[in-house]
Amino acid sequence: MIVNPQLFNYRLITGSLIVVIAAVTVYSFTNNQSIEAHQQFLEQEKKLVENELSHMIQRYDDVYSTNSLIASQLEIAKLDAKNALDSIRLIRSDVAVISKVKQRVSVLQSKNNRLFHTIDSLKDVTLQLQEDKLLAFNELQKERSENKYLAEKHKALLKSIEEASILKANAFSAKAFNGISEQAVITHKASKAKSIEVCFTIAENSLAPKGEKDIYVQVLNPLNNVFADKGAINFDDSSLIYSLKKVVSYQNQVIDICLNINADEDDQPLIEGTYYINVFNKDRRLGSTQLQLN
């Protein structure tokens, strides 16, 4: 069999070209896929950096500090993050650029960690101070409540002692006499009465102060006028019109007292009706009784 050399060479060249074209086609397809994958990777990296910066900015907006220095640092860090976000949005996806931005984000993140750690520490301190303040306030309120209770108890005790220490009297009685001498006899006739005798007993009281006590007797006739008017005595914002004053020495013992009140000329003759007799220790009334004259 005779082979044509020219035909053989042509076939060889054609086969080689086919192989080369196939190889180039495969390489081009593979290379395009690689470039496309790389571009997608860069876009994803860029998106991740953008999301991280956006999250960082959002966290700045969510954080508030009353500390002026911390607030200033937060504002500066927020501005840096915004500038970095604006920069990466404007640039094309490039390995070197994205790498630089990621380094910048890493630096910002490191600063943020320290800054937010400081903020958290300040929050913990503030929270502890608030708890201590609340505890101190509760303790103060408790102490005030206890002091108020003790003050009220002390006041009540003083009042009880004061009430227990005042003079007390009983067995009040009153009689009218037809004269003022020892021979005078009891009468129930208003026209014959010349004097009124008031008797009472001051009780024993070991808590009452010893000493002289001012005793006042006030007799009111049926017309509500003071019988045997001796004038008025003032006690702070009150006054007392009395019929007789007697100073007695009190030594915490029982004292039986009888006092004679003589009628003035203006009182005679006495009028018929009920006479009201009140006995006072200064301005405090010890007791009272009545006398009926016909």
URRAWO-V112329 format. One record per pair of residues at least 6 apart in sequence whose C-alpha atoms are under 7 Angstrom apart, sorted by sequence separation. I is the first residue (numbers start at 1). J is the second residue. If there is no record, write none. Layout:
I J
I J
This chain:
65 71
178 184
187 193
220 226
221 227
233 239
234 240
279 285
280 286
177 184
178 185
219 226
220 227
232 239
233 240
278 285
279 286
177 185
178 186
218 226
219 227
232 240
233 241
279 287
177 186
178 187
232 241
278 287
279 288
176 186
177 187
231 241
232 242
278 288
175 186
176 187
231 242
277 288
278 289
176 188
230 242
277 289
229 242
230 243
276 289
277 290
60 74
178 192
179 193
180 194
229 243
230 244
276 290
178 193
179 194
180 195
228 243
275 290
276 291
177 193
178 194
179 195
227 243
274 290
275 291
176 193
177 194
178 195
226 243
244 261
274 291
275 292
60 78
177 195
274 292
176 195
177 196
273 292
274 293
176 196
273 293
57 78
175 196
176 197
272 293
273 294
174 196
175 197
272 294
174 197
175 198
57 81
174 198
218 242
219 243
57 82
173 198
174 199
217 242
218 243
173 199
216 242
217 243
218 244
172 199
173 200
217 244
53 81
172 200
216 244
217 245
171 200
216 245
170 200
171 201
215 245
216 246
169 200
170 201
215 246
53 85
169 201
170 202
214 246
215 247
169 202
214 247
168 202
169 203
213 247
214 248
228 262
50 85
168 203
212 247
213 248
228 263
212 248
213 249
228 264
212 249
213 250
211 249
212 250
211 250
165 205
210 250
211 251
227 267
167 208
210 251
165 207
166 208
210 252
164 207
165 208
208 252
206 252
46 93
205 252
204 252
205 253
235 283
204 253
43 93
203 253
204 254
42 93
203 254
222 273
42 94
46 98
202 254
203 255
222 274
42 95
49 102
201 254
202 255
221 274
222 275
201 255
202 256
221 275
201 256
220 275
221 276
200 256
201 257
219 275
220 276
200 257
219 276
220 277
199 257
200 258
219 277
199 258
218 277
219 278
198 258
199 259
218 278
197 258
198 259
217 278
218 279
197 259
198 260
217 279
197 260
216 279
217 280
196 260
197 261
216 280
195 260
196 261
215 280
216 281
195 261
196 262
215 281
216 282
195 262
214 281
215 282
194 262
195 263
213 281
214 282
194 263
193 270
191 269
191 270
190 270
191 271
190 271
180 262
190 272
190 293
189 293
190 294
188 293
189 294
188 294
174 289
172 288
173 289
174 290
175 291
169 286
170 287
172 289
174 291
168 286
169 287
